[in-house]
Amino acid sequence: MPRSATGREPQRETPTKLVSNKAQRDGQFFAIAYNEFCAPTLEESVESLIKQGATSITVTTTMFTPGGSH
């Protein structure tokens, strides 16, 4: 089972809260997912959004650095 990334990267906490709060204000859903080694996976997050009632899902990345350089 992948480990949770919660609390591992405090620099992501503020942007994540800002996006989550805006999504809630706009009546949208928001979820975090990880590519590997951490939970939740993309599949788990998408399933969760669908269960909450999402009918359209946009996926974006925060990893804009070349592999191995972060």
VEXZALUM-427499 format. One line per field, with one value per residue: residue in one letter; x, y, z of N, C-alpha, C, O in turn; residue number from 1. Coordinates in Angstrom, 1 decimal. Each point is the difference from the previous one (the first is absolute). Last residue first. Layout:
residues N
rest	A ...
nu	X ...
nv	Y ...
nw	Z ...
cau	X ...
cav	Y ...
caw	Z ...
cu	X ...
cv	Y ...
cw	Z ...
ou	X ...
ov	Y ...
ow	Z ...
nr	NUM ...
end
This chain:
residues 70
rest	H S G G P T F M T T T V T I S T A G Q K I L S E V S E E L T P A C F E N Y A I A F F Q G D R Q A K N S V L K T P T E R Q P E R G T A S R P M
nu	13.9 2.1 -1.4 -4.4 -2.9 -4.0 -3.6 -4.9 -4.2 -5.6 -5.2 -5.2 -5.9 -5.5 -6.1 -3.9 -0.7 -1.3 2.5 2.9 4.5 5.4 3.9 3.5 5.2 4.9 3.4 4.1 5.4 3.5 2.1 2.7 4.7 4.0 -1.2 -2.9 -3.3 -3.5 -5.2 -4.0 -5.7 -4.5 -4.6 -2.5 2.6 2.9 4.1 5.4 4.5 3.7 4.7 5.2 4.1 3.6 5.1 5.1 3.5 3.9 5.6 5.5 1.6 1.7 0.2 -5.8 -4.2 -0.7 -1.3 0.0 -0.9 0.6
nv	17.5 -1.8 -5.3 0.4 4.5 3.5 2.6 -2.8 0.8 -2.1 -2.7 -0.6 -0.3 -1.8 -0.1 -2.0 -0.2 -0.1 -3.4 -4.9 0.5 1.0 -4.1 -2.9 1.8 -0.9 -4.7 -0.9 1.8 -1.5 0.8 -1.7 -2.7 -1.5 1.8 2.1 4.4 4.7 2.1 4.2 2.2 2.9 3.4 4.1 5.1 0.8 -4.0 0.2 2.8 -2.0 -3.1 2.1 1.7 -3.5 -1.9 2.9 -0.2 -4.1 -1.5 0.2 -4.2 -6.2 -4.6 -1.1 -3.8 -2.8 -6.6 -5.2 -5.2 -5.4
nw	-9.2 -5.5 -2.8 -4.8 -0.9 0.0 1.4 3.8 3.0 -3.4 -1.3 -2.8 1.4 -1.9 1.5 0.9 6.9 4.7 4.6 -1.7 -3.7 1.6 1.6 -3.5 -1.7 2.8 -0.3 -4.0 0.1 4.5 4.7 3.3 -2.4 -1.6 -6.3 -2.9 2.9 1.8 2.3 -0.9 0.8 -3.2 0.7 -0.5 2.0 5.2 1.0 -2.2 2.3 4.0 -1.1 -1.4 3.8 2.9 -1.7 0.5 4.8 1.4 -1.5 2.6 4.2 -0.2 2.8 1.7 -3.1 -4.2 0.3 -2.2 -1.2 -1.0
cau	-0.7 0.6 1.3 0.2 0.4 1.4 0.4 1.4 0.8 1.2 1.2 1.2 1.2 1.2 1.1 -0.3 0.7 -0.9 -0.5 -0.9 -1.2 -0.7 -0.6 -1.1 -1.1 -0.5 -0.8 -1.2 -0.9 0.4 -0.8 -1.4 -0.9 0.6 0.6 0.4 1.5 0.5 1.4 0.7 1.5 0.6 0.8 -0.8 -0.6 -0.8 -1.1 -0.9 -0.6 -1.0 -1.1 -0.7 -0.6 -1.1 -1.0 -0.7 -0.7 -1.2 -1.2 -0.1 -0.8 0.4 1.4 1.0 -0.5 0.9 -0.7 -0.1 0.8 -0.8
cav	0.6 1.2 -0.2 -1.2 -1.2 -0.1 0.6 -0.4 1.0 -0.4 0.8 -0.5 0.6 0.0 0.4 -0.5 0.7 0.6 1.3 -0.4 -0.5 1.1 0.8 -0.8 0.1 1.3 0.1 -0.8 0.7 -0.1 -0.9 -0.1 0.7 -0.1 -1.3 -0.9 -0.2 -1.4 -0.1 -1.1 0.1 -1.0 -1.1 -1.2 0.0 1.2 -0.1 -1.0 0.6 1.0 -0.7 -0.6 1.0 0.6 -1.0 0.0 1.3 0.1 -0.2 1.0 1.2 1.2 -0.2 0.6 1.1 1.2 1.2 0.9 1.2 1.2
caw	1.1 0.4 0.7 0.9 -0.7 -0.1 -1.2 -0.2 0.6 0.8 -0.3 0.6 -0.6 0.8 -0.8 -1.4 -1.1 -0.9 0.5 1.1 -0.6 -0.6 1.1 0.5 -1.0 0.1 1.2 -0.2 -0.9 -1.4 -0.8 -0.2 1.0 1.3 0.5 -1.1 -0.1 -0.4 -0.2 0.6 -0.1 0.8 -0.7 -0.2 -1.4 -0.2 0.8 -0.6 -1.2 0.4 0.6 -1.1 -0.9 0.7 0.0 -1.3 -0.3 0.8 -0.8 -1.0 0.5 -0.7 -0.4 0.9 0.9 -0.1 -0.2 1.2 0.0 0.0
cu	0.3 -0.8 0.6 1.3 0.2 0.4 1.5 0.5 1.4 0.6 1.1 1.1 1.2 1.2 1.3 1.0 -0.4 0.6 -1.0 -0.6 -1.0 -1.3 -0.8 -0.7 -1.2 -1.2 -0.6 -0.9 -1.3 -1.0 0.5 -0.6 -1.4 -0.9 0.5 0.4 0.3 1.5 0.3 1.5 0.6 1.6 0.6 0.6 -0.9 -0.7 -0.9 -1.3 -1.0 -0.7 -1.1 -1.3 -0.9 -0.7 -1.2 -1.1 -0.6 -0.8 -1.3 -1.2 -0.1 -0.7 0.5 1.4 1.1 -0.4 1.0 -0.7 -0.1 0.9
cv	-0.5 0.7 1.3 0.0 -1.1 -1.3 0.0 0.6 -0.2 1.2 -0.4 0.9 -0.5 0.5 0.2 0.4 -0.7 0.7 0.7 1.3 -0.3 -0.4 1.2 0.8 -0.7 0.2 1.4 0.1 -0.7 0.8 0.0 1.4 -0.2 0.7 0.2 -1.4 -1.1 0.0 -1.5 0.0 -1.2 0.2 -0.9 -1.1 -1.2 0.0 1.2 -0.1 -1.0 0.7 0.9 -0.8 -0.5 1.1 0.5 -1.1 0.0 1.3 0.3 -0.2 1.1 1.2 1.3 -0.1 0.4 1.1 1.1 1.3 0.8 1.2
cw	1.3 1.1 0.5 0.7 1.1 -0.7 -0.2 -1.4 -0.3 0.7 0.9 -0.4 0.8 -0.8 0.9 -1.0 -1.3 -1.2 -0.9 0.6 1.0 -0.6 -0.6 1.1 0.4 -1.0 0.1 1.3 -0.1 -0.8 -1.5 0.3 -0.4 1.1 1.5 0.6 -1.1 -0.2 -0.4 -0.4 0.7 -0.2 1.0 -0.7 -0.2 -1.3 -0.1 0.8 -0.6 -1.1 0.5 0.6 -1.1 -0.8 0.7 -0.1 -1.4 -0.4 0.8 -1.0 -1.1 0.3 -0.7 -0.4 1.0 1.0 -0.1 -0.4 1.2 0.0
ou	-0.5 0.3 1.0 1.1 0.4 -0.8 0.6 -0.2 0.9 -0.1 -0.2 0.2 0.0 0.2 -0.1 0.0 0.0 -0.7 -0.6 -1.2 -1.2 -1.0 -1.1 -1.2 -1.1 -1.0 -1.2 -1.2 -1.0 -1.0 0.7 0.5 -0.4 0.3 0.2 -0.4 -0.8 0.6 -0.7 0.4 -0.5 0.4 0.0 -0.7 -0.5 -1.1 -1.3 -1.1 -1.1 -1.2 -1.2 -1.1 -1.1 -1.2 -1.2 -1.1 -1.2 -1.2 -1.1 -0.4 -0.9 -1.0 1.2 0.9 0.7 0.7 1.0 0.0 -1.1 0.9
ov	0.4 1.1 0.0 0.2 0.2 -1.0 0.8 -0.7 0.7 1.1 -0.7 0.3 0.2 -0.4 0.6 -0.5 -1.2 0.6 0.9 0.0 0.3 0.7 0.3 0.0 0.5 0.6 0.1 0.2 0.6 0.4 1.0 0.8 -0.3 -0.3 1.2 -1.0 -0.9 1.1 -0.9 0.6 -0.5 0.5 0.2 -0.8 -0.2 0.5 -0.1 -0.1 0.4 0.1 -0.2 0.2 0.4 0.1 -0.2 0.3 0.3 -0.1 0.1 1.0 0.8 0.4 0.2 0.5 -0.8 1.0 0.0 0.3 0.0 0.1
ow	1.0 0.4 0.7 -0.7 1.1 0.0 -0.8 -1.0 0.5 -0.5 1.0 -1.2 1.2 -1.1 1.0 -1.1 -0.1 -0.8 0.4 0.5 -0.1 0.1 0.5 0.1 -0.1 0.3 0.4 -0.1 0.0 0.5 -0.4 0.7 -1.1 1.2 0.4 -0.5 -0.1 -0.3 0.5 -1.0 1.0 -1.0 1.2 -0.6 -1.1 -0.1 -0.1 -0.5 -0.4 0.0 -0.2 -0.6 -0.2 0.0 -0.5 -0.6 -0.1 -0.2 -0.6 -0.7 0.1 -0.6 0.0 0.7 0.7 0.0 0.7 -1.2 0.7 0.8
nr	70 69 68 67 66 65 64 63 62 61 60 59 58 57 56 55 54 53 52 51 50 49 48 47 46 45 44 43 42 41 40 39 38 37 36 35 34 33 32 31 30 29 28 27 26 25 24 23 22 21 20 19 18 17 16 15 14 13 12 11 10 9 8 7 6 5 4 3 2 1
end
